[in-house]
Structures are given as structure tokens and as C-alpha cells.
Amino acid sequence: MHKILSVAALCGALFGATAHAALTPMEAGRALYRTHCMACHRVDGSGGVRFAHAVSADLRAPALERTYRHQDALIERAILHGRDEDGSSLHAPMPRWAGRLSIGQVRQIVAYLHTLRVDG
């Protein structure tokens, strides 16, 4: 009986790992976004959450992509190091995720952010 339970547990673990590995970068990015970003930027990316004198960015805005010159590396830097498109420091409420998120995870979040854009 113990062997059957061990095999069942192993199969469940393998199935779970396989299911997780099957996520697209966008799907993984959505999960990471919901865990790490949603509290400040809202579920839909609209932002507008106030922190004293700072307000979280609307991540859907086409102007934000233009600001970051359509360069994912600049968006990655903003997430990892809290630096804007010119290298200046973002407002303090924006966490610096370096050391807490890998570059791969950040790239997944960026892939998801591209799906949030609204035209306008």
C-alpha cells in the first residue's frame, strides 16, 4: 500500500511540474503580476493607487510604451532596479525587484504587460 501511495504522489508531482512548465511566458507573467504587482497596479494594470505624493502608473497606457521607447530592456530595468527610461530613480513606493525576481520572471511579467495595453 505504501508503494502505491508513493507512486501516486510521484505521478502527481510530475503532472504538477509538467502542467506548470507548460505555461506560456504570458501566462507565467500573469501569475507573477498577480502575486507581485497587482496590489499597486490593480488587476487590470490601470494603476492610480496613491502613495502619499506618488501614484502608481497605468501600465496599459500607450504613452508608457512610447516613454520606454518600446524597449523591453528599459521596462525590465524599471522593474528590477527602479529606474525610469532616462535612468533616474522611480518613486520610492516602486519596489526594486532585483534579487527577488529573476530576469526570466521579469521578462514573463513584461510579456504579460504587453497584453494589457489599451489603444488611445
C-alpha positions as CSV (number, residue, x, y, z in Angstrom):
1,M,0.0,0.0,0.0
2,H,2.9,2.4,0.9
3,K,4.4,1.8,-2.6
4,I,1.1,2.7,-4.3
5,L,0.8,5.9,-2.4
6,S,4.4,6.8,-3.2
7,V,3.9,6.1,-6.9
8,A,0.7,8.2,-6.8
9,A,2.5,11.0,-5.1
10,L,5.3,10.9,-7.6
11,C,2.9,10.9,-10.5
12,G,1.0,13.9,-9.0
13,A,4.3,15.8,-8.5
14,L,5.4,15.1,-12.1
15,F,2.0,16.1,-13.5
16,G,2.0,19.3,-11.5
17,A,5.6,20.1,-12.7
18,T,4.6,19.4,-16.3
19,A,1.5,21.5,-16.0
20,H,3.5,24.4,-14.6
21,A,6.2,24.0,-17.2
22,A,3.5,24.1,-20.0
23,L,2.6,27.7,-19.1
24,T,3.4,30.2,-21.8
25,P,5.6,33.2,-20.8
26,M,2.5,35.4,-20.8
27,E,0.6,33.0,-18.5
28,A,3.5,32.8,-16.2
29,G,3.8,36.5,-16.3
30,R,0.2,37.0,-15.4
31,A,0.7,34.8,-12.3
32,L,3.8,36.7,-11.3
33,Y,2.0,40.0,-12.0
34,R,-0.9,39.0,-9.7
35,T,1.5,38.0,-7.0
36,H,3.9,40.9,-7.1
37,C,2.4,43.8,-9.0
38,M,-1.4,43.8,-8.7
39,A,-1.6,45.3,-5.3
40,C,-0.2,48.6,-6.6
41,H,-1.1,48.5,-10.3
42,R,-4.6,46.8,-9.9
43,V,-5.7,43.6,-11.6
44,D,-6.2,45.3,-15.0
45,G,-3.0,47.3,-14.9
46,S,-4.8,50.6,-14.6
47,G,-2.8,51.8,-11.6
48,G,-3.8,55.0,-9.9
49,V,-3.1,53.8,-6.4
50,R,-1.9,56.7,-4.3
51,F,1.1,56.5,-2.0
52,A,1.5,60.0,-0.4
53,H,2.7,62.1,-3.3
54,A,3.2,59.2,-5.8
55,V,0.6,57.4,-7.9
56,S,1.2,54.0,-9.4
57,A,1.5,54.0,-13.2
58,D,-1.2,52.9,-15.6
59,L,0.6,50.0,-17.2
60,R,-1.9,49.9,-20.1
61,A,-1.3,53.3,-21.4
62,P,0.3,53.5,-24.9
63,A,2.2,56.5,-23.7
64,L,4.1,54.3,-21.3
65,E,5.4,52.1,-24.1
66,R,6.4,55.3,-26.0
67,T,8.1,56.6,-22.9
68,Y,10.1,53.4,-22.6
69,R,10.8,53.6,-26.4
70,H,9.3,50.1,-27.0
71,Q,12.4,48.6,-25.4
72,D,11.7,45.7,-23.0
73,A,15.2,46.1,-21.5
74,L,14.1,49.6,-20.2
75,I,10.9,48.1,-18.7
76,E,13.0,45.3,-17.1
77,R,15.3,47.9,-15.6
78,A,12.4,49.7,-14.1
79,I,11.1,46.6,-12.5
80,L,14.4,45.2,-11.3
81,H,16.2,48.5,-10.3
82,G,13.5,51.1,-10.1
83,R,15.0,53.3,-12.9
84,D,13.0,55.2,-15.4
85,E,13.7,55.4,-19.2
86,D,16.4,58.0,-18.6
87,G,18.0,56.1,-15.7
88,S,16.5,58.3,-12.9
89,S,15.1,56.7,-9.8
90,L,11.4,55.9,-9.8
91,H,9.3,57.0,-6.9
92,A,10.1,55.2,-3.6
93,P,6.9,53.0,-3.5
94,M,8.1,51.1,-6.6
95,P,10.0,48.1,-5.2
96,R,13.3,47.2,-6.6
97,W,12.8,43.6,-7.5
98,A,16.5,42.7,-8.2
99,G,17.4,39.7,-6.0
100,R,13.7,38.8,-5.5
101,L,12.7,38.2,-9.2
102,S,14.9,36.6,-11.8
103,I,15.4,38.2,-15.2
104,G,13.4,35.4,-16.7
105,Q,10.5,36.1,-14.3
106,V,10.7,39.8,-15.2
107,R,10.6,39.0,-18.9
108,Q,7.5,36.9,-18.3
109,I,5.9,39.9,-16.5
110,V,6.8,42.2,-19.4
111,A,5.3,39.7,-21.8
112,Y,2.1,39.9,-19.8
113,L,2.2,43.7,-19.6
114,H,2.2,43.9,-23.4
115,T,-1.3,42.2,-23.3
116,L,-2.7,45.0,-21.1
117,R,-2.1,47.9,-23.5
118,V,-5.2,49.8,-24.4
119,D,-5.3,51.9,-27.6
120,G,-5.7,55.6,-27.2
